[in-house]
Amino acid sequence: MSDVSLTQGWEAFFLGFTVTLCMYGITLGQVGFYIRSFPCDPKALKIMVLTLITMDTFHSYGLLVYVRQLFVSCHRNAAPACLAYLPWQAFMTLGLSYSTIFFVQSFYAHRVWIISSGNKWITFAVSATTCVQYVFGMWCMVESLQTRTLLAVYKSLPKCGTASGMGTFCDILITASFFYYLSPQRTGVKRAATPIQQLLHVVVTTGLFTCLLSMIMFISYLTQIDTAYMIGPPGQALSKSYINSMLAVLNARRSIREHSRHSRVTYRLSTIALSTVGAPSRESLGLP
């Protein structure tokens, strides 16, 4: 990697770090809202949310350690050896990022299973792609650990690039599944159109955002090594976008329930969920 791209890499990294801190603050706000609004959620779901926010906190800590190295420890030492060397906390963030994505995509895979009335093929496709993404992502991290340099991460195209590509494909499958199975034309629920569309809007919007970040990373891995520094900003924000996506879907139930009370229609969608009175049954919507 040239000195020019190395310098540009730190500028891009700092920009990504700033955005990442903002997203971490949004995550904390969403977690607080979730705890206040859904004290009766299943214990397993609460444990998952707690695990994700813990992982996200350590992810932010790892990025902070690397920023300290760049702008404090290496402030008067511009040698490539100092700038390109990655502390173990930086590799911890890489593993935490892929683990977070795996957990959130697994959460969505289960929801796809529910809304599709147990469609094995689409659920298997989502589950398989997220597993492949996780395996190649961790492989990329282990391979980079051998030299512990930023250049090793950038050059791990077969592993990291495959992980990003499979993550993008998995996001497309999840978003398309929700759009198809929750569309009013398929459910046939007219009175429930507003809350279903609201839920659909949240899923599609957050899904497109995570998909866009994954796609930017995938394209960056396919470019020449001199422009690989562009991986930094979306790479830092990717796992946090997944957590915020999941929390947004969970928290959207609050407004859906309020709409249900005002319209005298009740919904239940098992943690993202809708059931109706005076409308088609849950089974007709493919819900448990």
N, C-alpha and C positions, 0 to 999 in steps of 0.2 A: 504494500500500500504506500502510495506516495506521501510526502510530507504535507502536500496541499490537502489531500483527502483526510489525512490524520487530523489536521487542524479543523477542517470542516466537520469532522466527526464529533469533536468536543462541543462545537457550537450546536450541532444538531442534538447531541446528547443532553445538553443543558436545557434546550427548548423542550425536549421530551420529558425531562425530569420535572420542569415547572408545570406542564400540563398534567403529569402523573400525580403530583401533590394535590392539585385541584380536584382530580378525580377521586383521590383517596378521601378528601374532605366530603365529597358528595356521597361516597360509600358509607362513611360514618353517619351522615345524616339519614341515609336510607335505612341503615341498621337500627338507629334509634326509633325511627318511625315504625319499622317492622315490630320491634319489641313492644312498643306501646299499643299498637293496633291489633296484634294477633297473639295474645298471651296463651290462647288455647290451641295453637297449632300443634301438630304431632311432634313428639319429642325428637324423633329422628331428623325432622326438618330443621328444628331449632339447633340441633347439634351440627348439622351441615352448615347452616348460616354462621354459627360460631367458629367452626373450623375454617371456613373461607375468609372470614374477617381476620382471624389470627394469621393465616397464611399471607393475607394481603398486607398486614402490618409488618411482618418480617420481610416481605418483598420491598416495601418502602424503606425499611431500615437498610437493606442491602444496597439499594440505589443510593441512599444517603452516604454510606461508607465510600462508595466509588466516587461520588461527587467530591467528597472531602479529599480523596487522594488526588483527583484531577486539579482541584482549585486551591488546595492547601499544601499537601505534601509535595506536589510537583509544580508548585507555583514558580519557583526559581530554578526548576530543573526540567527543561524541555526535551530531555533526551527521550528518544522513542522507547527505550527500555522502561522508563518510569511511566510514560503515558500509556503504553500499550499493555502493561502488565495488569492483570485483573486479580483483585483480592478474592479470597474464597467466598466472601459475602456476595460478590457479583455473580458467581456461578450458582450460589444458593437462589438468587432471584430468578435465574433461568429455569432451574428445576421447579421452583414454586409457581412460576408462570405456566408451565406446561401442566403441572398438577391441577392448578386452578381451572384451566380450560377443560381438562378432562372431567373434573367434578361437575362443572356447570353444564357441559354438553351431555353428560350422563343424566343429569336432572331433566334436561329437555328431552332426552331419549325416552325417559319414563313417561313424560307428559304426552309425547307423540304416540306412545303405546296406548294411553288412555283415550285420547280424542279420536284415534283411528280404530277404536273397538278391537284392539289387539292385532293390528296388521303386522304380521311377522316380518314381511319383507322390508318395509320402510323402517321399522324399528331396528332390524338387523343392520341395514345400511348405515343408519345414524350411529349405532353402537360400534360397528366395525371401523368406520372412518375415524371416530374419536379415539379408539384404541390404537389404530395405526399412527395417528397424529401424536399420541402420547409416547409410544415406543420410539419413534424416530426423533422426537424432541429430546427425550432423555438420552438417547444414543448420541445426539449432537452435543449435549452437555458433557457426557463422559469423555467423548473424543476431544473436546476443547480443553478439558481439565489436564490433559497430558502436557500441554505447553503453557496453559493459563495466560494466554494472550488474546487480545481483541481480534487480532488477525486470524487466529485459529477459528474463532466463531464465524467470522465473515467467510472463511474458505470452506466451511462445512456445508456446502451446497447440497450434496446428495441426502444428507440427514435433515438439516434445518429447513432446507427448501421443501423437502417432501412433507415435513411436519406442517409448514405453513400452508402448502397446497391442500393437504387433507383437511386441515382446519377450516379453510375457506369452503371446500366442498361440503363439509359437515354443516356449516352454517347455512349454506344454500338449501340443503335438504330439510333442515329444521324449519327455516322460515317458510319454505314452500309448503311443507306439511301443515303448519298452522294455518296458512292462508287458504289452503284447499279444504281442510276439514272443518274450519270455523267459518267459512263463507256462508252468508245467508242463503245462497242458492242451494247449498248442500244440506244445511241444517233444517231449512224450511221454517225457521222460527222468526216470525214477523215482529211480534211484540218484544222479543228479546234482541232485536237488531241493534239497538243502541249500546247495551253493555257488551255484546259480543264484538261489535265493531270497535269499541273502546279497547277491549283486550287485544283484539287483532292488531290495532294500531300500535299498541305498546310493543307487542312481540315483533312485528315487522320492522318497526323503526329501530329498536335496539339490535335486532338481528342483522339488519343492513349495515349498521355502524360497525359491529364486530367483524362482519364479513369484509367490509371495506378495509379495515386495518389489516386483517389477515392477507387480503389480496395485495395491499401495498408491500407488505413484507415479502410475499412470494415473488412479486415482480422485482423487488430490490435484490433478492437472492439470484435472480436470473440475469441481472445486469453485470457489467464489468465490475471487478473488485474495487476500482477507484471510486465508484459511486455507492459502495456497500454501506457507507456511513448512514445512508437514508434508512437503514433497518432500525437504527437506534430509537427514534421517537415513537413509531408505532409499536415497536417491540416492548417498550416500557409500559405503554398504555394498554396493551392488548388484554392482559389478564384482568386489569381493573375494569375494562369495558364489559367483560363477561360477568363479573360480579355485579356490577350495576345493572346489567341487563336482567339477571336473575331476580335481583331485589326489586326492580321496577315491575316485573311481572307479578311477584308476590304481593307487593304493596298496591297494585292496581285493584286488587280484590276489595280494598276499602271503599273506593268510589263506586265500584260495581254494587256492593251491598247497600250503600246509601241510595243509589238509584233504584235498587230493588224495593227498598222500604217505601220510597215515595210513589213508586208505580204499582205497589201492591203485587209485585211479582218477585218471587224468591228464586235464587240461583245457587247452585252448588257444583263446583268444578274441581273437587278434590285438590286443593291448594292453588288451582288457577281457575276457578270453577263456577259452573252455572247449573241450577236445576230450576224448573219452572212450574208454577201453578197456573192452570188454565192455559197451558201451552203443551207442546209435544213432550213426551216423557224423556228422562235422562237417557234411556236406552236408544231412543231415536236420534239422540245427539252423539251417540257413541261414548257415553260417559258412564262411570260406575254408579 
